[in-house]
Amino acid sequence: MAIKFQYNKTSLTNLGKQLKVRQNALPTLKNKESALRVSVLSAKAEAEKYSRKLEEMLQEYDYLAALWNEFEPGLIRITDIKLVTVKVAGVKCPSLKDISYELKPFNAFVKPAWYVDGVRILKDLTFIGLQSEVAGERRRILEFNRKKTTQKVNLYEKVQIPGYQEAIRKIKRYMEDEENLSKASSKIVKTRHETEEEEEQR
């Protein structure tokens, strides 16, 4: 990235300010990056935990597979999923708060005895399934933010900070050269005047 600058004090001051901003922000960005890295791993582990739990529950209730044919479709349905926003390493992420269900009334004396258990099992399965989905989404959001933060760290560390330092060096060198030339030229002019004055006095 080419940094635009002019060979003067104003440009030097502006570049100095820009450099300081980036040098001050870099440690914070690095801390955020490492916090996000840990949070991504944590969210991934959580999503996998819920996914495994769901698999285990499905296997546990596998013996009921034949009975589900007797279960009335549409007996229970999800009416609302309440998500809340939580901040993880400074990033807004979803978290499952509650699930609202609508249960059609049924006569427990007429229906099979396991219907009540069936409703509870479906509630448990949907809760664990949604927890897994939300944790997966949290991981995706955190991973996206971690990548963005890593890119910014790399941009500051490998491109902008060295670029600003190089530009500042060039301006300082130019200004020193200008000063030296100015001193040299005034010395030459002074020497010439002295020589001319000596010649006039002869």
Accessible surface in RSA format (square Angstrom, percent):
REM  Atomic radii and reference values for relative SASA: ProtOr
REM  Chains: A
REM  Algorithm: Lee & Richards
REM  Probe-radius: 1.40
REM  Slices: 20
REM RES _ NUM      All-atoms   Total-Side   Main-Chain    Non-polar    All polar
REM                ABS   REL    ABS   REL    ABS   REL    ABS   REL    ABS   REL
RES MET A   1   129.23  66.9  64.31  42.6  64.92 154.6  58.59  49.8  70.65  93.6
RES ALA A   2    97.92  90.0  65.49 101.1  32.43  73.8  75.18 105.9  22.74  60.3
RES ILE A   3    26.65  15.2   9.25   6.9  17.40  41.9  11.78   8.5  14.87  40.4
RES LYS A   4   194.72  95.0 168.55 103.4  26.18  62.3 116.89 105.2  77.83  82.9
RES PHE A   5    56.46  28.2  24.96  15.5  31.50  82.0  31.85  19.3  24.61  70.4
RES GLN A   6   122.37  68.4 119.01  87.0   3.36   8.0  37.02  78.8  85.35  64.7
RES TYR A   7   104.96  49.0  83.59  47.6  21.37  55.6  55.74  41.9  49.22  60.7
RES ASN A   8    58.10  40.1  54.31  52.5   3.79   9.1  30.38  73.1  27.72  26.8
RES LYS A   9   150.27  73.3 146.74  90.0   3.53   8.4  90.03  81.0  60.24  64.2
RES THR A  10    95.50  67.9  89.81  91.1   5.68  13.5  59.70  80.2  35.80  54.1
RES SER A  11    13.71  11.6   9.38  12.5   4.33  10.0   8.38  17.8   5.34   7.5
RES LEU A  12    36.44  20.3  34.38  24.6   2.05   5.2  34.38  24.1   2.05   5.5
RES THR A  13    74.64  53.1  65.26  66.2   9.37  22.3  50.57  67.9  24.07  36.4
RES ASN A  14    76.95  53.1  75.47  72.9   1.48   3.6  21.63  52.1  55.32  53.5
RES LEU A  15     9.66   5.4   9.64   6.9   0.02   0.1   9.66   6.8   0.00   0.0
RES GLY A  16    28.53  35.2   0.00   N/A  28.53  35.2  23.16  63.5   5.37  12.0
RES LYS A  17   130.42  63.6 125.63  77.1   4.79  11.4  81.23  73.1  49.19  52.4
RES GLN A  18    75.36  42.1  75.13  54.9   0.23   0.6   9.93  21.1  65.44  49.6
RES LEU A  19    22.53  12.5  22.53  16.1   0.00   0.0  22.53  15.8   0.00   0.0
RES LYS A  20   135.48  66.1 134.79  82.7   0.69   1.6  78.42  70.6  57.07  60.8
RES VAL A  21    88.06  57.9  82.99  75.1   5.07  12.2  86.57  75.2   1.50   4.1
RES ARG A  22    34.79  14.6  34.79  17.7   0.00   0.0   0.00   0.0  34.79  21.1
RES GLN A  23    76.26  42.6  65.03  47.5  11.22  26.7  23.05  49.1  53.21  40.4
RES ASN A  24    96.82  66.8  80.49  77.8  16.33  39.3  27.68  66.6  69.14  66.8
RES ALA A  25    31.82  29.3  25.23  38.9   6.59  15.0  31.60  44.5   0.22   0.6
RES LEU A  26    23.40  13.0  23.40  16.7   0.00   0.0  23.40  16.4   0.00   0.0
RES PRO A  27    75.28  54.9  70.37  64.2   4.91  17.8  74.86  61.8   0.42   2.6
RES THR A  28    93.57  66.5  91.18  92.4   2.39   5.7  67.31  90.4  26.26  39.7
RES LEU A  29    25.44  14.2  25.02  17.9   0.42   1.0  25.44  17.9   0.00   0.0
RES LYS A  30    85.39  41.7  81.01  49.7   4.38  10.4  45.39  40.9  40.00  42.6
RES ASN A  31   101.69  70.1  97.75  94.5   3.94   9.5  24.93  60.0  76.76  74.2
RES LYS A  32    78.39  38.2  72.10  44.2   6.29  15.0  33.37  30.0  45.02  48.0
RES GLU A  33    23.34  13.4  23.34  17.7   0.00   0.0   1.16   2.2  22.18  18.1
RES SER A  34    60.31  51.0  58.14  77.6   2.16   5.0  44.43  94.6  15.87  22.2
RES ALA A  35    43.68  40.2  33.47  51.6  10.22  23.2  42.37  59.7   1.31   3.5
RES LEU A  36     0.00   0.0   0.00   0.0   0.00   0.0   0.00   0.0   0.00   0.0
RES ARG A  37   109.50  46.0 109.09  55.6   0.40   1.0  48.20  65.9  61.30  37.1
RES VAL A  38   101.63  66.9 100.37  90.9   1.25   3.0 100.87  87.6   0.76   2.1
RES SER A  39    15.87  13.4  11.99  16.0   3.88   8.9   2.97   6.3  12.90  18.1
RES VAL A  40    11.32   7.4  11.32  10.2   0.00   0.0  11.32   9.8   0.00   0.0
RES LEU A  41   115.23  64.2 110.42  79.0   4.81  12.1 110.87  77.9   4.36  11.7
RES SER A  42    68.93  58.2  56.81  75.8  12.12  27.9  29.32  62.4  39.62  55.5
RES ALA A  43     3.69   3.4   1.87   2.9   1.83   4.2   3.33   4.7   0.36   1.0
RES LYS A  44    96.69  47.2  96.67  59.3   0.02   0.0  40.59  36.5  56.10  59.8
RES ALA A  45    56.13  51.6  50.13  77.4   6.00  13.6  53.07  74.7   3.06   8.1
RES GLU A  46    52.28  30.0  47.07  35.6   5.21  12.4  17.53  33.9  34.75  28.4
RES ALA A  47    14.17  13.0  13.82  21.3   0.35   0.8  14.06  19.8   0.11   0.3
RES GLU A  48    80.76  46.4  78.49  59.4   2.26   5.4  32.70  63.2  48.06  39.2
RES LYS A  49   103.41  50.4 101.82  62.5   1.59   3.8  58.37  52.5  45.03  48.0
RES TYR A  50    29.68  13.9  29.68  16.9   0.00   0.0   7.31   5.5  22.37  27.6
RES SER A  51    52.50  44.4  50.92  68.0   1.58   3.6  15.42  32.8  37.08  52.0
RES ARG A  52   135.80  57.0 133.16  67.9   2.64   6.3  63.09  86.2  72.71  44.1
RES LYS A  53    97.21  47.4  95.79  58.8   1.43   3.4  49.42  44.5  47.79  50.9
RES LEU A  54    43.58  24.3  43.58  31.2   0.00   0.0  43.58  30.6   0.00   0.0
RES GLU A  55    97.26  55.8  97.14  73.5   0.12   0.3  36.25  70.1  61.02  49.8
RES GLU A  56   107.58  61.8 102.67  77.7   4.91  11.7  43.01  83.2  64.57  52.7
RES MET A  57    21.85  11.3  21.85  14.5   0.00   0.0  20.85  17.7   1.01   1.3
RES LEU A  58    86.73  48.3  79.59  56.9   7.14  17.9  80.06  56.2   6.67  17.9
RES GLN A  59   131.90  73.8 115.80  84.6  16.10  38.3  41.50  88.3  90.40  68.6
RES GLU A  60   107.21  61.6  90.15  68.2  17.06  40.6  43.35  83.8  63.86  52.1
RES TYR A  61    29.77  13.9  27.04  15.4   2.73   7.1  14.29  10.7  15.49  19.1
RES ASP A  62    96.88  67.9  88.02  87.6   8.86  21.0  16.05  37.8  80.83  80.6
RES TYR A  63   168.19  78.5 132.83  75.6  35.37  92.0 111.01  83.4  57.18  70.5
RES LEU A  64    15.11   8.4  15.11  10.8   0.00   0.0  15.11  10.6   0.00   0.0
RES ALA A  65    57.90  53.2  46.67  72.0  11.22  25.5  49.94  70.3   7.96  21.1
RES ALA A  66    76.75  70.6  62.96  97.2  13.78  31.4  68.88  97.0   7.86  20.8
RES LEU A  67    56.13  31.3  56.01  40.1   0.12   0.3  56.13  39.4   0.00   0.0
RES TRP A  68    67.63  27.1  56.81  27.5  10.82  25.4  47.16  25.1  20.46  33.2
RES ASN A  69   134.89  93.0 100.65  97.3  34.24  82.4  32.61  78.5 102.28  98.9
RES GLU A  70   101.34  58.2  77.42  58.6  23.92  57.0  42.52  82.2  58.82  48.0
RES PHE A  71    20.88  10.4  13.24   8.2   7.64  19.9  13.24   8.0   7.64  21.9
RES GLU A  72    55.52  31.9  51.36  38.9   4.16   9.9  27.45  53.1  28.07  22.9
RES PRO A  73   122.18  89.0 100.44  91.6  21.74  79.0 111.42  92.0  10.76  66.9
RES GLY A  74    43.30  53.4   0.00   N/A  43.30  53.4  27.30  74.9  16.00  35.8
RES LEU A  75     1.18   0.7   0.47   0.3   0.71   1.8   0.47   0.3   0.71   1.9
RES ILE A  76    24.99  14.2   9.82   7.3  15.16  36.5   9.86   7.1  15.12  41.0
RES ARG A  77   135.69  57.0 128.54  65.5   7.15  17.0  57.88  79.1  77.81  47.2
RES ILE A  78    61.18  34.8  41.24  30.7  19.93  48.0  41.24  29.7  19.93  54.1
RES THR A  79    66.08  47.0  32.24  32.7  33.85  80.7  29.42  39.5  36.66  55.4
RES ASP A  80    65.40  45.8  60.37  60.1   5.03  11.9  20.40  48.0  45.00  44.9
RES ILE A  81    68.53  39.0  49.05  36.5  19.48  46.9  49.05  35.3  19.48  52.9
RES LYS A  82    93.00  45.4  89.07  54.7   3.93   9.4  68.49  61.6  24.51  26.1
RES LEU A  83    94.23  52.5  64.56  46.2  29.67  74.6  64.74  45.5  29.50  79.4
RES VAL A  84    59.36  39.1  53.97  48.9   5.39  13.0  59.36  51.6   0.00   0.0
RES THR A  85    95.18  67.7  65.96  66.9  29.22  69.6  30.32  40.7  64.85  98.0
RES VAL A  86    55.94  36.8  51.19  46.3   4.74  11.4  55.94  48.6   0.00   0.0
RES LYS A  87   144.91  70.7 112.29  68.9  32.62  77.7  59.28  53.4  85.63  91.2
RES VAL A  88    38.87  25.6  34.92  31.6   3.94   9.5  38.87  33.8   0.00   0.0
RES ALA A  89    34.72  31.9   1.53   2.4  33.19  75.5  21.02  29.6  13.70  36.3
RES GLY A  90    54.66  67.4   0.00   N/A  54.66  67.4  27.02  74.1  27.65  61.9
RES VAL A  91    11.72   7.7   8.98   8.1   2.75   6.6  11.72  10.2   0.00   0.0
RES LYS A  92   138.95  67.8 125.46  77.0  13.49  32.1  69.34  62.4  69.61  74.2
RES CYS A  93     1.83   1.4   0.00   0.0   1.83   4.3   1.83   4.6   0.00   0.0
RES PRO A  94    25.56  18.6  22.53  20.5   3.03  11.0  25.01  20.7   0.55   3.4
RES SER A  95    28.46  24.0  28.45  38.0   0.01   0.0   0.94   2.0  27.52  38.6
RES LEU A  96    17.13   9.5   0.00   0.0  17.13  43.1   0.00   0.0  17.13  46.1
RES LYS A  97   139.98  68.3 111.82  68.6  28.17  67.1  62.79  56.5  77.20  82.2
RES ASP A  98    65.77  46.1  64.51  64.2   1.26   3.0  10.93  25.7  54.84  54.7
RES ILE A  99    15.01   8.5   2.52   1.9  12.49  30.1   2.53   1.8  12.49  33.9
RES SER A 100    32.53  27.5  27.36  36.5   5.17  11.9  21.82  46.5  10.71  15.0
RES TYR A 101    54.45  25.4  23.75  13.5  30.70  79.9  22.11  16.6  32.35  39.9
RES GLU A 102    78.57  45.1  73.33  55.5   5.24  12.5  31.66  61.2  46.91  38.3
RES LEU A 103    79.44  44.2  55.98  40.1  23.45  59.0  55.98  39.3  23.45  63.1
RES LYS A 104    99.50  48.5  97.89  60.1   1.61   3.8  58.66  52.8  40.84  43.5
RES PRO A 105   135.57  98.8 104.63  95.4  30.94 112.5 115.95  95.7  19.63 122.0
RES PHE A 106    49.35  24.7  17.80  11.0  31.55  82.1  27.58  16.7  21.78  62.3
RES ASN A 107    80.61  55.6  67.32  65.1  13.29  32.0  29.63  71.3  50.98  49.3
RES ALA A 108    60.80  55.9  43.06  66.5  17.73  40.3  44.71  63.0  16.09  42.6
RES PHE A 109   198.60  99.4 164.70 102.0  33.90  88.2 169.21 102.6  29.38  84.1
RES VAL A 110   116.68  76.8  87.52  79.2  29.16  70.3  92.60  80.5  24.08  65.3
RES LYS A 111    65.18  31.8  57.99  35.6   7.19  17.1  20.13  18.1  45.04  48.0
RES PRO A 112    47.40  34.5  32.93  30.0  14.47  52.6  45.26  37.4   2.14  13.3
RES ALA A 113   100.59  92.5  69.34 107.0  31.25  71.1  78.65 110.8  21.93  58.1
RES TRP A 114    39.47  15.8  36.35  17.6   3.12   7.3  37.68  20.1   1.79   2.9
RES TYR A 115     3.05   1.4   3.05   1.7   0.00   0.0   1.18   0.9   1.86   2.3
RES VAL A 116    93.01  61.2  90.62  82.0   2.39   5.8  91.65  79.6   1.36   3.7
RES ASP A 117    70.79  49.6  70.73  70.4   0.05   0.1   9.08  21.4  61.70  61.5
RES GLY A 118     0.25   0.3   0.00   N/A   0.25   0.3   0.14   0.4   0.11   0.3
RES VAL A 119    12.12   8.0  12.12  11.0   0.00   0.0  12.12  10.5   0.00   0.0
RES ARG A 120   114.81  48.2 112.68  57.4   2.14   5.1  65.82  90.0  48.99  29.7
RES ILE A 121     5.18   2.9   5.18   3.9   0.00   0.0   5.18   3.7   0.00   0.0
RES LEU A 122    49.35  27.5  49.16  35.2   0.19   0.5  49.35  34.7   0.00   0.0
RES LYS A 123    79.60  38.8  78.32  48.1   1.28   3.0  27.49  24.7  52.10  55.5
RES ASP A 124    49.77  34.9  47.35  47.1   2.41   5.7   8.91  21.0  40.85  40.7
RES LEU A 125    23.80  13.3  22.55  16.1   1.25   3.1  22.58  15.9   1.21   3.3
RES THR A 126    44.38  31.6  37.33  37.8   7.05  16.8  44.38  59.6   0.00   0.0
RES PHE A 127    79.55  39.8  79.55  49.3   0.00   0.0  79.55  48.2   0.00   0.0
RES ILE A 128    12.10   6.9  12.10   9.0   0.00   0.0  12.10   8.7   0.00   0.0
RES GLY A 129    15.93  19.6   0.00   N/A  15.93  19.6  14.13  38.8   1.80   4.0
RES LEU A 130    37.05  20.6  36.39  26.0   0.66   1.7  36.45  25.6   0.60   1.6
RES GLN A 131    26.06  14.6  25.62  18.7   0.45   1.1   0.00   0.0  26.06  19.8
RES SER A 132    20.39  17.2  17.64  23.5   2.75   6.3   2.78   5.9  17.61  24.7
RES GLU A 133   114.88  66.0 109.13  82.6   5.75  13.7  36.56  70.7  78.32  63.9
RES VAL A 134    13.37   8.8  11.54  10.4   1.83   4.4  13.37  11.6   0.00   0.0
RES ALA A 135     0.31   0.3   0.13   0.2   0.18   0.4   0.13   0.2   0.18   0.5
RES GLY A 136    11.17  13.8   0.00   N/A  11.17  13.8  11.17  30.6   0.00   0.0
RES GLU A 137    67.88  39.0  67.88  51.4   0.00   0.0  25.71  49.7  42.17  34.4
RES ARG A 138    24.02  10.1  24.02  12.2   0.00   0.0   3.91   5.3  20.11  12.2
RES ARG A 139    68.90  28.9  68.90  35.1   0.00   0.0   2.04   2.8  66.85  40.5
RES ARG A 140   120.55  50.6 113.47  57.8   7.08  16.9  58.30  79.7  62.25  37.7
RES ILE A 141    47.27  26.9  43.95  32.7   3.32   8.0  47.23  34.0   0.04   0.1
RES LEU A 142     1.07   0.6   1.07   0.8   0.00   0.0   1.07   0.7   0.00   0.0
RES GLU A 143    36.20  20.8  36.20  27.4   0.00   0.0  19.53  37.8  16.67  13.6
RES PHE A 144   123.16  61.6 119.72  74.2   3.44   9.0 122.71  74.4   0.45   1.3
RES ASN A 145    30.09  20.7  29.64  28.6   0.45   1.1   0.55   1.3  29.54  28.6
RES ARG A 146    35.97  15.1  35.97  18.3   0.00   0.0   1.82   2.5  34.15  20.7
RES LYS A 147   111.19  54.2 109.49  67.2   1.70   4.0  58.42  52.6  52.77  56.2
RES LYS A 148   110.16  53.7 104.26  64.0   5.90  14.0  58.96  53.1  51.20  54.5
RES THR A 149     9.50   6.8   6.21   6.3   3.29   7.8   3.48   4.7   6.02   9.1
RES THR A 150    30.69  21.8  30.69  31.1   0.00   0.0  30.69  41.2   0.00   0.0
RES GLN A 151   122.33  68.4 116.31  85.0   6.02  14.3  43.31  92.2  79.02  59.9
RES LYS A 152    97.31  47.5  93.81  57.6   3.51   8.3  42.75  38.5  54.56  58.1
RES VAL A 153     6.75   4.4   6.75   6.1   0.00   0.0   6.75   5.9   0.00   0.0
RES ASN A 154    55.78  38.5  55.40  53.5   0.39   0.9  15.54  37.4  40.24  38.9
RES LEU A 155    70.10  39.0  66.86  47.8   3.24   8.1  69.68  48.9   0.43   1.1
RES TYR A 156    24.18  11.3  24.18  13.8   0.00   0.0   3.64   2.7  20.53  25.3
RES GLU A 157    63.11  36.2  51.42  38.9  11.68  27.8  23.16  44.8  39.94  32.6
RES LYS A 158   141.85  69.2 117.53  72.1  24.32  57.9  79.56  71.6  62.28  66.3
RES VAL A 159    53.20  35.0  45.43  41.1   7.77  18.7  48.80  42.4   4.40  11.9
RES GLN A 160    15.77   8.8  15.77  11.5   0.00   0.0   0.00   0.0  15.77  12.0
RES ILE A 161    17.24   9.8  17.24  12.8   0.00   0.0  17.24  12.4   0.00   0.0
RES PRO A 162    54.58  39.8  49.99  45.6   4.59  16.7  51.89  42.8   2.69  16.7
RES GLY A 163    20.09  24.8   0.00   N/A  20.09  24.8  17.34  47.6   2.75   6.2
RES TYR A 164    19.28   9.0  19.28  11.0   0.00   0.0   1.60   1.2  17.68  21.8
RES GLN A 165    68.60  38.4  64.17  46.9   4.42  10.5  13.85  29.5  54.75  41.5
RES GLU A 166    66.03  37.9  66.03  50.0   0.00   0.0  34.05  65.9  31.98  26.1
RES ALA A 167     2.97   2.7   1.54   2.4   1.43   3.2   2.63   3.7   0.34   0.9
RES ILE A 168    21.76  12.4  21.76  16.2   0.00   0.0  21.76  15.7   0.00   0.0
RES ARG A 169   116.21  48.8 114.68  58.5   1.53   3.6  47.68  65.2  68.53  41.5
RES LYS A 170    87.81  42.8  83.95  51.5   3.86   9.2  34.89  31.4  52.93  56.4
RES ILE A 171     0.00   0.0   0.00   0.0   0.00   0.0   0.00   0.0   0.00   0.0
RES LYS A 172   107.89  52.6 105.68  64.8   2.21   5.3  56.53  50.9  51.37  54.7
RES ARG A 173   129.31  54.3 127.32  64.9   2.00   4.8  53.58  73.2  75.73  45.9
RES TYR A 174    91.94  42.9  87.48  49.8   4.47  11.6  55.94  42.0  36.01  44.4
RES MET A 175    46.94  24.3  42.04  27.8   4.90  11.7  42.48  36.1   4.46   5.9
RES GLU A 176   103.00  59.1 101.35  76.7   1.65   3.9  36.09  69.8  66.91  54.6
RES ASP A 177    74.01  51.8  72.07  71.7   1.94   4.6  20.43  48.1  53.58  53.4
RES GLU A 178    84.44  48.5  80.25  60.7   4.18  10.0  18.53  35.8  65.91  53.8
RES GLU A 179    96.12  55.2  90.51  68.5   5.61  13.4  34.58  66.9  61.54  50.2
RES ASN A 180    89.88  62.0  85.29  82.4   4.59  11.1  26.09  62.8  63.79  61.7
RES LEU A 181   117.44  65.4 115.20  82.4   2.25   5.6 116.00  81.5   1.44   3.9
RES SER A 182    66.01  55.8  58.48  78.0   7.53  17.3  27.45  58.5  38.55  54.0
RES LYS A 183   126.09  61.5 120.83  74.1   5.26  12.5  80.68  72.6  45.40  48.4
RES ALA A 184    45.09  41.5  39.65  61.2   5.44  12.4  44.57  62.8   0.52   1.4
RES SER A 185    56.60  47.8  54.85  73.2   1.75   4.0  40.97  87.2  15.63  21.9
RES SER A 186    66.71  56.4  57.89  77.3   8.83  20.3  47.24 100.6  19.47  27.3
RES LYS A 187   148.59  72.5 144.81  88.8   3.78   9.0  91.28  82.2  57.31  61.0
RES ILE A 188    99.50  56.6  96.22  71.7   3.28   7.9  98.65  71.0   0.85   2.3
RES VAL A 189    71.93  47.3  71.50  64.7   0.42   1.0  71.76  62.4   0.16   0.4
RES LYS A 190   131.75  64.3 128.32  78.7   3.43   8.2  74.63  67.2  57.12  60.8
RES THR A 191    75.73  53.9  75.72  76.8   0.02   0.0  58.09  78.0  17.65  26.7
RES ARG A 192   141.72  59.5 136.80  69.7   4.93  11.7  45.51  62.2  96.22  58.3
RES HIS A 193    97.67  53.4  97.12  67.5   0.55   1.4  64.59  66.6  33.07  38.5
RES GLU A 194    83.99  48.2  82.21  62.2   1.79   4.3  32.49  62.8  51.50  42.1
RES THR A 195    63.66  45.3  62.38  63.2   1.29   3.1  48.10  64.6  15.56  23.5
RES GLU A 196    81.06  46.5  79.79  60.4   1.26   3.0  30.08  58.2  50.97  41.6
RES GLU A 197   100.51  57.7  99.37  75.2   1.14   2.7  31.28  60.5  69.23  56.5
RES GLU A 198    99.09  56.9  96.19  72.8   2.90   6.9  32.35  62.6  66.74  54.5
RES GLU A 199   107.08  61.5  92.61  70.1  14.47  34.5  28.67  55.5  78.41  64.0
RES GLU A 200   143.03  82.1 111.48  84.3  31.55  75.1  49.06  94.9  93.97  76.7
RES GLN A 201   153.02  85.6 115.29  84.3  37.72  89.8  46.64  99.3 106.37  80.7
RES ARG A 202   225.07  94.5 160.82  82.0  64.25 153.0  94.73 129.5 130.34  79.0
END  Absolute sums over single chains surface
CHAIN  1 A    14086.0      12375.0       1711.0       7882.6       6203.4
END  Absolute sums over all chains
TOTAL         14086.0      12375.0       1711.0       7882.6       6203.4
